[in-house]
């Protein structure tokens, strides 16, 4: 009788632990991207620096970055696109927990930017890293986790997503480094 009771109690404890673990996993997977990004150990600015330091060609500039939650194949990471003066476009995967490069993929620039040319990025007065700092300040703190580039006339403009304490916010930064409303 005692053995059955002990076995039943053990099974109950085990099933309760498994249920709690499953709930925690579901909670993590149900979190919005910005919620996961704000607790990443590596910030977007550091990921941009790592990506820009890669490759054989000098003078590459980060022009686009997306935070992606971990899945079964990839860790939580930043997918950072860097364009080089020659027009070469490379996407670097930067681990959001370690800051290490974990993948590299050459991309055709035409696939992403039909109206922007490599020279537009090289001639931009405001870099993506500068735009991140401006956007984080405008958002009242928080942590930038995604950035997109757009063409504004003959110059580039950045749209930055910033994860705050309880929401995310989009901030547009113009070619002159000023916030665009």
N, C-alpha and C positions, 0 to 999 in steps of 0.2 A: 504493500500500500504506500509506504514512504517513497519507494523507488518511483512509482507512478506519479506521485505528487511532485517529486523533484524533477522528473522528466518533463511533466506538464509545465512546471514553472520555468524551466530552462527554455522550452520551446516558445512559451509566451514572451520571455525576455528577448529571445532571438528574433521573433517575428516583429516585436515592437521596435527593435533596433533597425531592422531592415526597412520597416515602414518609415521611420524617421529619416534614414539615409536617402530613401527614394524621394521623400518630400523635399529634402534639402537640394537634391539634384534637380528636381523639377523647378524649384524656386530659382536656382541659378540659370537654368535654361529659359525660364519665363521672364527673366529680367530684361529690360530694354538694353540696347547696345550702349547707350550713354551711361547707364548705371554700372555696367561692367567696366567700361572705359575709365570711369573716374577713380576706380580702385586699382588700375593697372600700375605696376611698379615702375614702368618706363613711360615717360611722357612723350607726346608727339614731337616736340622740338628735338629731343634726343634721338628719336627714330629718324627724323629728317637728316640730322647730322650724320648718323651712321650710314644712311642710304647715300647721301651725297659724297661720302668718302670712299665709296665702292667704285669698281670699274677701272679700266685701263685709261680711259679718256679723262682729262682734267676739265674742270669748269662746268660740271653737271649741276643743274639746279632742280631741287624738288619742286614739283608743280601740282601735285595732287596726292592726297593721302586719305585712306579709309581705315577705320578701326574695324576689325572683324572678331567676333566672339569665337572662342575655341569650339571646335567640333571634333568628330571622331578621327579626322586626319590631320588637323592643324591646331597649333596652340593659338591662344588669343594673340593677335598680331596686328601690326600696321602694314598695309599694302601701300608702299610709297613709290610713286612714279617720278623718275628723274629724267630730264631731257638734257642732252649734251649739245654743244655748239654744232656738231656735225649733223644734228637732226635725229640721232639715235635716241630711242626711248626705252628705258629699262624699268621694270617693276621689281622692287625689292621687298621681300617679306621680312619684317623686323619683329622678333618675338617681344611681346608687350610685357613679359615678366623678366626676361634676362637682358634685353637690348641687343641680342645677337642676331646676325643675319642668318636666316634659315632657308631662304629660297631666292632665286634670281630668275627672271623671265624677260627676254627681249620682246618688245611689243612694236607693232607698226604704228607710228605716230598718227597716221591718217585715221586709224580706227577710233581714236579718242578725240582728236582735235582737228576739225575740218576747217575752222576759220583762224586758228592760231598757228603761228610758225615758230620754230626754235628761237629765232631772233627776238620775237616778242618777249620771251621769257628772259633771255640774256640782257635785254635792254630795260627790263622792268626796274623802276626806281625802288620799289618795295618788294622784298623777297617774301617767300612764303613764311619763313621763320619770323620775320618782322611782323607780318600780318597776324601770325598766331599770338604774339605778345600783345599786340594792339587789341585783338578780339577778346583775349582773356581779361584784359584791363577793363574794356567796355562792358563785359558781362559781369563785372564786380567780383572777379576771382574765377573760380572754376578751373576746369582743365579742358583745353582744346583736344578734340579727338578725331575730327575729320576736317578736310579742307578740299575745296574744289576751286578750279580756276575758270574764269569766263573772260571773254573779250569785251572790253568797254571802249568802244571807238577803236583807237589804234594802240591801246594799252591793255594790260591784264588787270583783272579785278578778282579778289578772292572772297569766297563764301566759307566761313569757318563755323563749325558746330562746337559749342562749348558745353560741357557737362557741369551743371551747378549742383548745389546741395539737393534740390528736389525737382529739378527739371533740366531740359537742355534748351539752348538758345542759339539762334543763327545770327551771326554778325557778318556784314559785308564790309570789306576793306578795299578802298579804291587804290588806283595806281600811285597816288600821292601819299598813301599811308593814312588817309583820313577815313573815318567810318562813314559809310554810305547808308542813308536811311531808306 
